[in-house]
């Protein structure tokens, strides 16, 4: 579409974007509610939730090594299937990313209340969104350096907390069984799935990565491996150091756990990490959503104004403003965190389900790209992984809608309206 990205992300910047996009404030905020439903089996629930992300990572790595492009959800699905599937995947990503923005902005405000006791939570949440917008508006390079710095601090805080919790704390009580039975464990796994959303964020930046066919799969594999280790460790120390009743009532389980195993002053370092996690996750939304808007506009599904591009900052100016406006409105609604969480899970996993189905056609549609891929792609293992990824992703998306009917209604209404719009665009193009 004529966009020239002169400054591109290297492997370290791309890995930082991935880790920062995935490790959001969710692992700080909802690890308590997850533990309340799964008890000592919390780390197992986190492992189960990793399954769709693991298989989705394989799919994303394969596509990134063959047909990388900006607006990955739309472009992958369009190239492998058609424009209708591309639009469906894109809309799911957009809705899911807005849901992630909502939970991150609202959730982190609870951590920061000790510093801003006189400000309403919504004011703090909106301030975070505006701050990240301003950094993102400065350009991809500035955003990358922000990601690297914040992710370094985030990883250091989690590392100290997890190691201290394992060395100085208790261990999960697996003998106690499931406090809410299998349904409660399943709901905990659905909530944990939120913490893995965004594992393929780097696929949205295909044209902005140095040597994308090599670095995109490396980024996804390295990033998810680091994330999974920290997540399981976090589940271990929270369920090993807090009682079931404490997990049920705690809004800041990471802080409550830190107070058991570390000096009180370290809580401030945890809060900084939570703020950094919020900033990097919201930044991921500001990276992904505009590129999906641009992909949709390029094929006539949105007005051409979304294609406005600032070559100096390498940002999509109008699309960024739209994301800011909708993000602030969503935060202002002040809905329960569970609704934002499930919205993110449903949107991002349904999108991954569509992409995974499309990946089944990769060998037939792009045999030359497959042959020249840095990865050794073979139908014998990639196709089964794609099927499993699609089943897990769609299954988690459907279960998410079951637990939150309001979220299901949003997706049905938006999906229906988009379906009518796609039909009209197709009919107009034919005439």
N, C-alpha and C positions, 0 to 999 in steps of 0.2 A: 504493500500500500504506500510505498515511497518513504518509509521512515528509516532514517539512517542513525544508528546508535554508534557514535564514535568512541565513547567510553564504555567498556564492557567489564563484567564481573569475572574475576579469576576464581579458582577453586576455593580459596579461603573465604572470599566474600560470599560465594554461592552457598557454601556450607553454613556460614553464619546466618544467611537469610533463611535457610531451611530450618535450622535449629531454633532460631528466634521465632519463625512463623509457627512452629509446632508447639514448642514449650511455652505455652501461654499461661495466663494467670489461672487457667482451669485446674492445673495440678496443685495449685496453692489453695484454691477456693473449694473445689468439689471433692477433694480427696476425703474430707470428713464425711459428707453424705454418702459417698461410695462405701466407705468403711462401715457406716451405720447399717447398710443393707447386706454387706458381705462379711462383716466381722473380721476374724483372723485370716479369712480367705481373700482379703483385699488384693494382695500381690498376684494371686491366681486370676482374679477378675481382670486385673490390668494386663496380664499375659494373654488372656482370651481376647481382650479388646485389641491386642496387637495383631491378631491373625489377618483381618482384612487389610490392615496397613502393610503387613509384610508382603502379602500377595499383590496388593496394589502397587507396592514399591517395585516389584519385579516387572509389572506391566509398564509403569511409568519409566523405569530405566530402559526397557526395550524400546519404547516409543521415543524417548529422548535421544537414544543412540542412533535412531534412524531418520525420524522426521521432526526434529525440534522446530518450534515456532512460537512466537508470542501468542497469548490467548490460547494456551494449550488445550483446555477442555473443548473449546469450540473447534479449533483447527484439527485436533486429532480425530474427533468424532466426524467432522465434515469430510476430511480426506479419506477416512476409512469406511464411512457409510454415506451420509448425505447431509444437506444443510439442516433438515428438520432435526436429526439426531444431534447435530452440532449445536443448534439453538437450545434444545432440551438440556444438554449437558451444561451449556453456558449459563442458563437461567438457574440451574441447581447450584452451580458454583457461586453465582452472585448472591443468591438467598442464603446459602450456607456461610459465606464470608461475612455477610452483614450480621448473621446470628452470632458468629464468633466475635465480631466487633462489639456486639451488645454485651455478651457475658464478660468479656475482658474489661471493658470500660466500667461497667457497673460493679463487677467483682473486685477490682483492684481498689476501688474507692473505700471499701471496708478496711483494707490494709493501711490506707493513708489517713484515716480519720483521726488518728492520734496526733498527726501533724497539722491538720486543718479542722479542729473540732467545731469551729463556728460556721463552716461552709456546708451547705446541703450536699448530700452524696452526688446528686445529679450534676451539680456545678463542677465538682472535682472530676467526674467522669467525662463531662463535655470538654473540660480543659485538657485532658489527656488526648482526646480525639483531635482537638484543634492543634495541639503541639505537634503531634505526629504528622498531621496534614502539612504543617509549615515546613517540617524537615523534608518530607517527601517532595513537596513542591520545589525544594531547592535542587533536586535532581538525584539520579540513581547513584552517582558516586558518593554524594554526601550521605545518602541513605545507607549505602554499604558500610561506610566507616562507622555510622551510628550503630548498625547491626553488630559489627564486629566488637565494638566496645561494650555494648550492653550484653551481648551473649557471653563475652568473657567474664563479666561480673556475675551473670546469672549462673553459669556453670560452676564458678568457684564457690558460690553460696550453696548450691545444691550438693556439691562434692563434700564440703565440710559438714553439712547437715546430715547427709546420708552416712558418711563414715562415722561421725560421732554417735548417730542413732544406733548403728550396728554394734559399735565397740562398747558404748556406755549404757545402752538401753536394753529393752527386752526383746523378745521374739514373738511373732504372731502365734496365737493359740489355735492351731488347726483342729485340735481335738474338740473344740467347743461347737463345731458344726456351723451351719448357716443360720443366722438369726432370723431371716425372713424367707427361708426356704429357697428353692430353685428360682421362683419368680423374682425374688429380691436380688439374688445373685445375678440374674439376667439383666435386671435394671441397672445394677452397679456396673456391669460390663458395657451396657449401652452408654452410661455416663462416662465411663473410662474411655470409650471410643472417641469422645469429644477431644480428649487430650492428644490424640494422634492425628486429628484432622489437620490438613495443611502439609502432609508429608510430600505431596507432589507440587507444592507451591512453585518450586523452581521451574517446573514445566511451563508456567505462565510467562517465563522470561527467556524463552529459547533463543531469540535473536539478540539478546543482551548478555549472553554468556560467551566467554572465550572458549573456543574449541568445544561447542556444545555437545557434539556427539560423543565426546569422551568425558567431559566434565559433568554433564547432567546426570548420567547414571552413577558416576562416582559420588557426586554430591548427595543423591538420594540414599544410596547405600550407607555411606559414612554417617550422614545425618541421622537416619532412623536407628542405626545401631547405637549411637551415643544416647539418643533419646530414650530408647527402650530400657537401657541399663539404668538410667537415672529414674525412670518411672517405676520400675519394679522395686528399686531401692527405696523410693519414697513410700510406696505402698507398704513395704516391709516395716519401715521404722514407725510410720503412723499407726498401723494396726498392732505393732509390737509395744508401743509406749502409751497409747491412749486406750481407755476402756470403751466398751460399746456405747455406754451412755455419754461419754465425753465426745465420741465421734458424732453422735446424734445431735449434740447441741453446739459443737464447735463450728464457727464461721471461718476461722483461720487455723485449720488443723496443723499446717506447717509451722506456724508460730508457736502453737501450744506444744508441739513436739520439741521444737528448739529449746523452749524453756525448761524441758525435762533433762536435756542432755548437753546444753551449752550455756555459757554465761548469758545473763539477761541482755547485755549490750548487743549481742549478736542478732537479736531480734531486728534491730535497725538495718543490719546488713541484709536480712531476709526480706524486709519491706522494700529495700532498694531493688532487690532481685525481682520482687513481685511487680514493681513499677517497670523495671526493664522488660520483664516478660510481657506485660501489658503493651508497652510501646512497640516491641518487636512484632507482636501478634497483630496489633492494629495496623502496623506498617505493612504486614503481609496482605491485609485486606486492601490497603491503598495501592499495593502493587498488582494484585490479581484482578480486582473488579474492573478498573479502568481498561485493562487489556482485553477482558471479555466484552466490555462495552464496545471497544474499538473493533474487535472481530465481528460482532453483530452488526455494527454500523457499516463495515466494509462490504457486507453482503446484503445491505439494504433493509435490515430488520430494525435499525435505529436511525435517527436523523444523522446526517453527515457532520453535524456540529461535534459529534463525539470523536471525530477524527482529528480535531485541532491538536497540533503537536508543536511544542516548544523545543526547537533543535538545540538551544543552548543548555537548557536544564534536562533535556531528554524526558520530558513529562507530557502527558496528555491533559492539557489544561482544563478543558470543559468537563471531561470525564472525572477528573479529580474533584472538581467543585460539586458535581452531582453526588459523588460518593460521600463527600463531607456533609452535604445537606441531608441526605437520607440517613447517614450514620448518626448525626445529631438528633434527628427526629426519632429514630429508633431508641436511642438512649433516653430521650425525654419521656418516652412511654413508661419507663420504669417497670417493665414487666418482670415477673419472677425469673430468677437466674435459670431455673430449669427449662423455661420456654426458649430462652436464647440458646441454651446448650443443645437442646434437641433440634432446634432449627439448624444449627451448625452441623450436627451429625447427619440429619436427614439430607440436607442439601449437598454436602461434600461427598457423602458416601453414595448417594444416588448418581451423582456426576461420575464418580469413579466406576460405578456399575456400568454406565453407558460406555465409558472409555474402554473398560475391560472387554465388553462385547465386541467393540470395534477392533480391538487388538487381535481378535481371532482372524481378521481379514488382512492382517499386515503382510503375511507371506505372499498372498495372492495379489494385493494391490501394489506393493513396493518390493518386489524381489531383488532389484538392484541395490536398494538401500539396505536391505537385510544382509546381502552378501558382503557389503563394504562396512558393516557395523563393527565398532571396536569390540563389541560383545559377541560371543559365539551363540547366536540365536538359532534354536532348533525347534521345529513344531512339536516334537515329542515332549518337551518340557514347558515351553512357553504357552501353548494352547491350554493344557490342563491348568496351569497357574492362572491364566486369564479367566477360565470358567469358574475356578474356585474364588478368585477375586470378585467376579461379578455376583456370585451367589452370596458371599459374605456381605458385600457392600449393599446390595439390594435388600438382603435380609435385615441388616442393621437399620437401614433407612425405613423399612416398613415397620419394624418394631418401635422405632423412634416415634413414628406417627401414631402408633397405637397408644403409646404412653402419653402423648400430648395431642389431643384432638384439635386444639387451636392451631398448632403447627401444621397438622394435616390439612386443615381448611385453607390455610394460607397457600400451601403448595398446590392444592387442587384448583383454587381460584386463579392464582397466577399462571399455572400450567394451562388451564382452560383458555384464559385470555390470550396467552402466547400462541396456543394452538390455532385459534381463530386468526390471529395476526399473520402467522406463517402461511396459512391457507390463502389469505388475501394477497400477500406478497407474491406467492407462487402464481396465483391466477393473474395478477397484474403483469408479471414478467412474461407469461405465456401470450397474453393479449398484445 
